[in-house]
């Protein structure tokens, strides 16, 4: 937190956006039940991602981002196709029987692929399917995700493992933070546009102001550290 200084408030202010939506009118429509639960999972993964980042375990922060994207894409699909909720929940029965519903396999086994193949219907997910693929480097034993943590001492013939996981180049950690925050913002926007915006009522102006100010401040931060993504629709 000390190293981030005033930049820490980017994390804090995105958390406030996630939090304010939990205080809106109750989501009493049945179609919101599972997406709302997935929203809480996303918020939880945001905390885990940020705490991992500040502990200098940045690969773990990407793993949590991937889990959040998975939840967001699943929620996005269910919000557009509420009739598929029973198919989604059939995955619970599969844990007992060992046999997955063929429709579950087709839709939810690889939700990133399902969404990516129909982006016209899920326009808010475009950048997230790309981020999901990037984060997968840290979720599996991909060489790009693990080999940077190891160093071979050719003299003593020792394989050294780094406990901490970060780049030493000036500003590199903040470039990563900009990336993670932009993707969590895109995750938030799926829920905001598809679920919460219509229920904001008298809080609409307040939340929109918070959102626009956050986008502006994040854009300034991204440009300062030369991150490729500096604005968002």
Secondary structure in CASP SS format (residue, H / E / C, confidence):
PFRMAT SS
TARGET T0000
AUTHOR 0000-0000-0000
METHOD secondary structure of the structure
MODEL  1
X C 1.00
X C 1.00
X C 1.00
X C 1.00
X H 1.00
X H 1.00
X H 1.00
X H 1.00
X H 1.00
X H 1.00
X H 1.00
X H 1.00
X H 1.00
X H 1.00
X H 1.00
X H 1.00
X H 1.00
X H 1.00
X H 1.00
X H 1.00
X H 1.00
X H 1.00
X H 1.00
X C 1.00
X C 1.00
X C 1.00
X C 1.00
X C 1.00
X C 1.00
X H 1.00
X H 1.00
X H 1.00
X H 1.00
X H 1.00
X H 1.00
X H 1.00
X H 1.00
X H 1.00
X H 1.00
X H 1.00
X H 1.00
X H 1.00
X H 1.00
X H 1.00
X H 1.00
X H 1.00
X H 1.00
X H 1.00
X H 1.00
X H 1.00
X H 1.00
X H 1.00
X H 1.00
X H 1.00
X C 1.00
X C 1.00
X E 1.00
X H 1.00
X H 1.00
X H 1.00
X H 1.00
X H 1.00
X H 1.00
X H 1.00
X H 1.00
X H 1.00
X H 1.00
X H 1.00
X H 1.00
X H 1.00
X H 1.00
X H 1.00
X H 1.00
X H 1.00
X H 1.00
X H 1.00
X H 1.00
X H 1.00
X H 1.00
X H 1.00
X C 1.00
X H 1.00
X H 1.00
X H 1.00
X H 1.00
X H 1.00
X H 1.00
X H 1.00
X H 1.00
X H 1.00
X H 1.00
X H 1.00
X H 1.00
X H 1.00
X H 1.00
X H 1.00
X H 1.00
X C 1.00
X C 1.00
X C 1.00
X C 1.00
X H 1.00
X H 1.00
X H 1.00
X H 1.00
X H 1.00
X H 1.00
X C 1.00
X C 1.00
X C 1.00
X H 1.00
X H 1.00
X H 1.00
X H 1.00
X H 1.00
X H 1.00
X C 1.00
X C 1.00
X C 1.00
X C 1.00
X C 1.00
X C 1.00
X H 1.00
X H 1.00
X H 1.00
X H 1.00
X H 1.00
X H 1.00
X H 1.00
X H 1.00
X H 1.00
X H 1.00
X H 1.00
X H 1.00
X H 1.00
X H 1.00
X H 1.00
X H 1.00
X H 1.00
X C 1.00
X C 1.00
X C 1.00
X H 1.00
X H 1.00
X H 1.00
X H 1.00
X H 1.00
X H 1.00
X H 1.00
X E 1.00
X E 1.00
X E 1.00
X E 1.00
X C 1.00
X C 1.00
X C 1.00
X C 1.00
X E 1.00
X E 1.00
X E 1.00
X E 1.00
X C 1.00
X C 1.00
X C 1.00
X E 1.00
X C 1.00
X C 1.00
X C 1.00
X C 1.00
X C 1.00
X C 1.00
X H 1.00
X H 1.00
X H 1.00
X H 1.00
X H 1.00
X H 1.00
X H 1.00
X H 1.00
X H 1.00
X H 1.00
X H 1.00
X H 1.00
X H 1.00
X H 1.00
X H 1.00
X H 1.00
X H 1.00
X H 1.00
X H 1.00
X H 1.00
X H 1.00
X H 1.00
X H 1.00
X H 1.00
X H 1.00
X H 1.00
X H 1.00
X H 1.00
X C 1.00
X H 1.00
X H 1.00
X H 1.00
X H 1.00
X H 1.00
X H 1.00
X H 1.00
X H 1.00
X H 1.00
X H 1.00
X H 1.00
X H 1.00
X H 1.00
X H 1.00
X H 1.00
X H 1.00
X H 1.00
X H 1.00
X H 1.00
X H 1.00
X H 1.00
X H 1.00
X H 1.00
X H 1.00
X C 1.00
X C 1.00
X C 1.00
X C 1.00
X C 1.00
X C 1.00
X C 1.00
X C 1.00
X C 1.00
END
